[in-house]
Amino acid sequence: MVKPSKTAGKAKGGKNVKKQLKVKGGIASRYTTRNQALNRLQLKLADFRRLCILKGIHPREPKKKFKGQHKTYYHVKDINFLAHEPLLEKFRDLRSYERKIKRARAKKAYHAVDRLEEKKPKYGLDHLVKERYPTFLDALRDLDDPLTLAHLFAVLPADKRHGIPAEVLLESRKLSLEFQSYVTKVHALRKVFISVKGIYYQAVIHGQEITWLTPHALAQTLPEDVDYRVMLTFLDFYTSMLGFVNYKLYFDQGLRYPPVLDTRLEDAAGGIVAVIHDLADRMETDKEQGYAGGAKKKSAQAKLTESRLATLGDKLAQIGDGEVDEEAEAEAALRAERSDGEDDEEVEEEDELERAISLSAGGDPTAREDAKLCATLFKGMVFFIQRECPRDMMVFIIRSFGGEVCWEGEGSPYDESDGGVTHHVCDRPMEGKMLAQREYVVPQWVCDCANWRILIPCADYKPGIVPPPHLSPFVSKDDEGYTPDYQATLEKLQMQAKAAREGRSLADVSGDAGARMLTAEEEAEEEEREYARDLQREAKGIPYSRALQEGRDHTADSEEEEDDDEEEGSEE
Amino acid sequence: AHGNGSAFARARTRRPAERRRSVAMENTIGDVPIQWFRDEEHIGYDADGRKILKRARVDHLDHLLQMVDDPTYWRKVFDEREDKEISISREQLELIRKLRGGILPNNFFGDEYQTNLAEPNLVLPQAREPKRRFVPSKWEAKAVLRIIRSLRKNPDARVKKTQNEFDGPKLLWEGDEDPATKHNGLAYLPAPRAKLPTHGDSYNPPFEYRADTQVDENGDEIKTPRRFYDALRRVPSYAPFVLERFQRCLDLYLCPRVSKARLNINPKDMLPPLPSPKELKPYPNTRCLRYLGHEDKVVSVAVDATGKWLLSGSTDKTMRMWEVSSARCVRKWSFQDPVLNVAWCPGNGGSRLASACVGAAVVLLDPHAQPSADLSRHANAAVAEGVAENDAPPPWDERAGLVFVKHAGVVSKINWHHKGDYFVSLVKGGSNVMIHRVSKRSSQRIFRQQKTPIRAATFHPNRPVMFICTAAYVYLYDLQRQCLVKKLVAGGNSVTCLAAHAGGDNVIVGGSDGKLQWFDMDLSNMPYKVMASHANGVRAVAFHKKYPLFATASDDATVHVLHGAVSADLNQNALIVPLKILRAHTARDVEGVIDCVFHPTQPWLFSAGADKTIALFCDDN
């Protein structure tokens, strides 16, 4: 808003004056305070804040705070950067448009209000995502906060008083489920930690460690002293960023995006399962063709209706035939699945696993081994999840680590009493109700196994007893400088498992550990043998002192001499 | 329940008939007092206007008889208005009971409601249709007109949907971006990542993590118990979750970000590369000989310039001379007082004259001279006459080949000048320092008044300068010009001993706090290096005359041997490398090793211990 007359006057007044006033390259010329920036951009504080959040502009710390200690300083270049943002103009348009609606409402022209609301311009943030994250890796690197916020909003209630609309929540739920399904699909999950705050997950995608926190599956309270507008603005950017990231991830895997939710499972609160279901059938058609604009949309739409029709049919069949038929059908399908071209399936599975490993680990051999271990940890195991355990979490972890899951209720692939279930995850005491042919474990067992990449003996994790401490997988030994006892136990188990994998005996790993592995029973056995040998000698009439000497030589190769002794005995 | 149901059913079926009858008999007099008809023959009129006649009244006697005979009498009520007796049914009784009890008589209402539905008796209002229903709407016409106008103005206004530039996610990163693609703005500073959880944040932490330890501003540790649960199902919702996410959001857009280049240096890499002790051989590292014979702690040892003879003084009041190579005690002098210090005079080949501090006298003697028969008598006499006046110079006295230099107090230490003519003596307690000249047999006090006690005094190895050492400072006095040259500041206020390097520019002092300080006078008057390696106080320090070695003897019964190379190049600082800790003595009464001295030509070290022994350490190849 420069007044032309004034500048003309100044130009006329003298160039020298202006030149003198111009500050040369000092701190004051490089930084501005926030209020100066507001004046420069002609923005209200709320709009400025929104723009800063979306653009990722943050205050900076000048060496010398020339306007006082308690001011917020921005870099001049940042502010100029904001001034050239097309979104700025968009916000101004939006504001004037809001005014139109307000005016129409004041005139009680409700038709006009409806019409205007319908035509209200929306803005996209794709250019900002691209600008802030020029490469895909940059975006992956900054994914921690977006995922955490999206997972939080996925479980928050819609609230009119705090201005949290339901659509936003649905969107974040959708995005978080999509991301989780992807992680499950490529077996990228590495660490899980149940803390008091919530559940921490860490996945490795393209070599980037992505850590996010999800709240416990319980009702969340909305505190009053929180400015939800700020959080929603962040969420606005994060949802669009996550959308693009998910799209890219799915695209690279040759999967359809957005995935079609299985409505039946979704109705049954299937959560992640509803999405995973869709990922099972990969897109066969050529990628380019499949993703070409409208065609893609159309096909997706067609698929959607198709799947809905299919589930409708299922439902009708259910109503008609009752439960017996359904069971029979499921069994038949299972049988078919198991028998039908097992070799092909295996090959395909191997192929898929290989792709997943190379995706997350790249060429690093140790990382590749770890990835393979993660993908096949629970292979061939079927978990039944009892209803008091958080199902979404358990499904996510178990499926990511290669296991199969079933639960109580609709959409479960197996029944609770199915003979194929190997592990029963429950959190309540189960006295008298336990079946002999399956292991009963608490949810922590699944997490600990996943973190340590071993199948820990289930005896300590039985429901009803206090489980061993749940250790954080995010603590490295050097940081803490202290190792809890249970960690040492787990490390030993890990070493044993590694030795077993590589087909070595334990003694090769470390002689010390091997020596310690002699159990009390074995020791007793050894003692017994010694005693028997002494008795034999005594019978032969060899004095004890000589026997002792012999015994000393004996230790060199005990087996042979023992045989000799026996022979001697028989000769006599 | 069944009986009730049947009764209810009966009531439902019977009620319409009763109603019809009662309607036919109904008295229509309305709400007027019944007394008005008391004297009439009728009690009112029916719906058609006919009189309803009264029945014959029953007299009181009949009434009484009825009361007695009829068992259902109590249920009967006379209705004056209808002029008849009504028998109350069981259902009605039940109803009355309920009403009186304040209970909802639901059967009753249910029936009434249903009967009402069964007989709809509604009449619709007969209003006429208004005119406006048939006339075209003026407002609709206006709206249509408005739409027509707007369409004329902007023909595709209705056709065009929302100007929605955002239509779903798309492929934003093609995968072939240049990784060096730059941001448009300033360099991107990524926000610091949130702290990852530790064992203590677990819902079921290890026992030792069940208290949160935080350090407050005073440096005290505050322990607060953490929440923990024995099962996942008991973990409640984390109430401040939303608040914490909000605070994270605030941090992301409100906190100034500064990129700090953090140096990631291993502290061990910052240590200078020291040569390994093996490269610095020879140095004394093993004990070769022990000189046994003293009956109390040995407080002083001295080797002559040839390196063959060793003198030792002890608190058992003897001075002994040993042959170094064989550890044989060659001679022994007995005195009446402890021998606190022994020294060889460096002049005349360095083995002709020796000195010993016995009580309040310094005894000068030739150790190789034939022993005199009355030595002990002379010695005793020397000590007996030892006390002289305070200010008078100490008298020199010669008897039986021994020279006695008497002092005002017990002499604790003497140091010889390198030429062998002068020596400096220190009276115990540090109250006075005297310089003596042997050739002229004269003595002189250095300070007229000395307040702070002097701990050590020695001559500069090649200049006419004297080191005087108090607990906190080392003073350098120029003896020719008689002025203070330099003052070295030793920290700790606990200096006990001092030794000067042969070059004269480096001094080491040991303190009772176990610290050794190396002063390089070319550098500063502050210590160049301070080493706190001894557990107890340092009793003696010594430089080797030829090898770059020095040693410290301490009350912790160890002798530390260090390499101390002084370079002629002024740009290079002295190189100090710890070499060896020698342990050959045992501590007694808080005293360990009391004195140590290097062999003049070999890299050997003699140490005198409180355990009555002298040890010789040699280099072991």
Boltz contact constraints between the chains, C-beta under 6 A:
constraints:
  - contact:
      token1: [A, 52]
      token2: [B, 253]
      max_distance: 6.0
  - contact:
      token1: [A, 53]
      token2: [B, 253]
      max_distance: 6.0
  - contact:
      token1: [A, 58]
      token2: [B, 253]
      max_distance: 6.0
  - contact:
      token1: [A, 58]
      token2: [B, 257]
      max_distance: 6.0
  - contact:
      token1: [A, 59]
      token2: [B, 256]
      max_distance: 6.0
  - contact:
      token1: [A, 60]
      token2: [B, 256]
      max_distance: 6.0
  - contact:
      token1: [A, 61]
      token2: [B, 256]
      max_distance: 6.0
  - contact:
      token1: [A, 61]
      token2: [B, 258]
      max_distance: 6.0
  - contact:
      token1: [A, 75]
      token2: [B, 186]
      max_distance: 6.0
  - contact:
      token1: [A, 77]
      token2: [B, 186]
      max_distance: 6.0
  - contact:
      token1: [A, 81]
      token2: [B, 185]
      max_distance: 6.0
  - contact:
      token1: [A, 119]
      token2: [B, 162]
      max_distance: 6.0
  - contact:
      token1: [A, 121]
      token2: [B, 163]
      max_distance: 6.0
  - contact:
      token1: [A, 122]
      token2: [B, 164]
      max_distance: 6.0
  - contact:
      token1: [A, 122]
      token2: [B, 166]
      max_distance: 6.0
  - contact:
      token1: [A, 124]
      token2: [B, 165]
      max_distance: 6.0
  - contact:
      token1: [A, 124]
      token2: [B, 166]
      max_distance: 6.0
  - contact:
      token1: [A, 130]
      token2: [B, 172]
      max_distance: 6.0
  - contact:
      token1: [A, 134]
      token2: [B, 181]
      max_distance: 6.0
  - contact:
      token1: [A, 135]
      token2: [B, 177]
      max_distance: 6.0
  - contact:
      token1: [A, 135]
      token2: [B, 179]
      max_distance: 6.0
  - contact:
      token1: [A, 136]
      token2: [B, 173]
      max_distance: 6.0
  - contact:
      token1: [A, 152]
      token2: [B, 245]
      max_distance: 6.0
  - contact:
      token1: [A, 193]
      token2: [B, 197]
      max_distance: 6.0
  - contact:
      token1: [A, 194]
      token2: [B, 203]
      max_distance: 6.0
  - contact:
      token1: [A, 195]
      token2: [B, 197]
      max_distance: 6.0
  - contact:
      token1: [A, 195]
      token2: [B, 201]
      max_distance: 6.0
  - contact:
      token1: [A, 195]
      token2: [B, 202]
      max_distance: 6.0
  - contact:
      token1: [A, 196]
      token2: [B, 203]
      max_distance: 6.0
  - contact:
      token1: [A, 196]
      token2: [B, 227]
      max_distance: 6.0
  - contact:
      token1: [A, 197]
      token2: [B, 238]
      max_distance: 6.0
  - contact:
      token1: [A, 200]
      token2: [B, 197]
      max_distance: 6.0
  - contact:
      token1: [A, 215]
      token2: [B, 241]
      max_distance: 6.0
  - contact:
      token1: [A, 216]
      token2: [B, 235]
      max_distance: 6.0
  - contact:
      token1: [A, 216]
      token2: [B, 237]
      max_distance: 6.0
  - contact:
      token1: [A, 218]
      token2: [B, 237]
      max_distance: 6.0
  - contact:
      token1: [A, 223]
      token2: [B, 242]
      max_distance: 6.0
  - contact:
      token1: [A, 223]
      token2: [B, 243]
      max_distance: 6.0
  - contact:
      token1: [A, 226]
      token2: [B, 246]
      max_distance: 6.0
  - contact:
      token1: [A, 230]
      token2: [B, 249]
      max_distance: 6.0
  - contact:
      token1: [A, 231]
      token2: [B, 246]
      max_distance: 6.0
  - contact:
      token1: [A, 231]
      token2: [B, 249]
      max_distance: 6.0
  - contact:
      token1: [A, 234]
      token2: [B, 249]
      max_distance: 6.0
  - contact:
      token1: [A, 243]
      token2: [B, 169]
      max_distance: 6.0
  - contact:
      token1: [A, 244]
      token2: [B, 169]
      max_distance: 6.0
  - contact:
      token1: [A, 244]
      token2: [B, 172]
      max_distance: 6.0
  - contact:
      token1: [A, 247]
      token2: [B, 169]
      max_distance: 6.0
  - contact:
      token1: [A, 248]
      token2: [B, 173]
      max_distance: 6.0
  - contact:
      token1: [A, 251]
      token2: [B, 171]
      max_distance: 6.0
  - contact:
      token1: [A, 388]
      token2: [B, 233]
      max_distance: 6.0
  - contact:
      token1: [A, 427]
      token2: [B, 231]
      max_distance: 6.0
  - contact:
      token1: [A, 427]
      token2: [B, 232]
      max_distance: 6.0
  - contact:
      token1: [A, 427]
      token2: [B, 233]
      max_distance: 6.0
  - contact:
      token1: [A, 443]
      token2: [B, 232]
      max_distance: 6.0
  - contact:
      token1: [A, 466]
      token2: [B, 230]
      max_distance: 6.0
  - contact:
      token1: [A, 469]
      token2: [B, 204]
      max_distance: 6.0
  - contact:
      token1: [A, 469]
      token2: [B, 205]
      max_distance: 6.0
  - contact:
      token1: [A, 469]
      token2: [B, 206]
      max_distance: 6.0
  - contact:
      token1: [A, 470]
      token2: [B, 202]
      max_distance: 6.0
  - contact:
      token1: [A, 470]
      token2: [B, 204]
      max_distance: 6.0
  - contact:
      token1: [A, 471]
      token2: [B, 199]
      max_distance: 6.0
  - contact:
      token1: [A, 472]
      token2: [B, 197]
      max_distance: 6.0
  - contact:
      token1: [A, 472]
      token2: [B, 198]
      max_distance: 6.0
  - contact:
      token1: [A, 472]
      token2: [B, 199]
      max_distance: 6.0
  - contact:
      token1: [A, 474]
      token2: [B, 196]
      max_distance: 6.0
  - contact:
      token1: [A, 474]
      token2: [B, 197]
      max_distance: 6.0
  - contact:
      token1: [A, 475]
      token2: [B, 198]
      max_distance: 6.0
  - contact:
      token1: [A, 484]
      token2: [B, 206]
      max_distance: 6.0
